[in-house]
Amino acid sequence: GKHWTVNEVRALIRIWSDKNIQQQLEGTVRNKKIFEQVAARLQKFGIDRDWKQCRTKYKNLKHEYKSVKSAQDSGSTSKSMKFFNELDAILGHCTMEQASKSDN
């Protein structure tokens, strides 16, 4: 498909950082409906992506984030990615919340 621009990814992350969207994504595996919402919101920014493209990009970003994060946790600083801080703001606390839930 068409390569995602920095602005498109930023817009996707902005939508993804919506607490409402996050809660929906955390609670489900069959998430077509959520990504249809995401695609509709991107449309408002003038970004034309279908739900499949959004889901794929989301999965790729999440995967990349996790591999950078685990590299950092093991003391390596060589791995980095463009939107790490933005994603860390979204995903960093999710993993913490889930960890603390399993503690009690």
N, C-alpha and C positions, 0 to 999 in steps of 0.2 A: 504493500500500500504506500500511500504518500507519506513522506517523512514528516514527523512532528516538528514544528518549529518551537523555539524557546517560549514564545508567547502562548502557543497552544498548550504546551506542557504546564506552564504557569497557571493558565486558566483551569486546566484539569485539576491541578493540585489545589487551587483555591476552592473549587467545588468540593473536592474530596475532603478538604479540611472542615467542611460543614459538619458539625456534630451529628446532625440528623442523618446525613449520608453515611458517616462513619458507623453509627449504631446499626444502621441497616446492613452495611457491608460486614460488620463483625458477626451479625446474627444469622447469616445465610450463606449457602453455597450456590444455590440457584439464583443468580443475581441479575438476570437479564433486565428485569423491570427497573432496577436501580440504575443500571447503566443506560437505559433508555431515558431516564430522568436526567442523568449526567449529560448525555448527548444533547438533550433538549436545552439544557442550561448553557452548554457550549455554543449552541446555535444563536443564543441571545448575544453572545460576544462576537457573532459573525464567524464562528468556527464550525465548519461542516465536517463532522465526524459521526459515524454511526456507532451504535452501542457496542458492536464487536470490536471496533477500533479502540474505543474507550476502555473496554475491559482488558484487551490485550496490553495496552499501554500501562494501565493500572498494574496488571500482573508483572510486567517487565520492570517497572519502577520499583515495585515492592521487592521483587527478587534481587534486583541490583542493590537496593538499600540494605537488605538483609546480609548480602555477602560483604558489602563494605563494613557494615556494623560488626559482623563477626570477626572480620579481619582486624578492625580497630580494637575489639575486645581482647583479641589475642596479642595485642601490642604492635601490630603492623600499621604503619601510617602510609604505606605506599599506595594503598587502594583508596580512591576517592571517586565521587560522582558529582555532577553538576548541581543537583537539587537536594543534596544530602540534608542540609539544615532544615529546609522546608518539610521534607519527609520525616525527619527526626522529630519535628514538632508534632506531626500527626501520629507516626508509628512508634516513636520512642516511648510515649506515655502509655500507649495501648499495651505494649508488652509488659510494662511495669504494672499496670492495672491488673492484667491477667495473672501476673505472677503473685501479686498481693492477694488476689481473690483465692488462689489455690493455697495460700498460706493459712488462712483462717479455717 
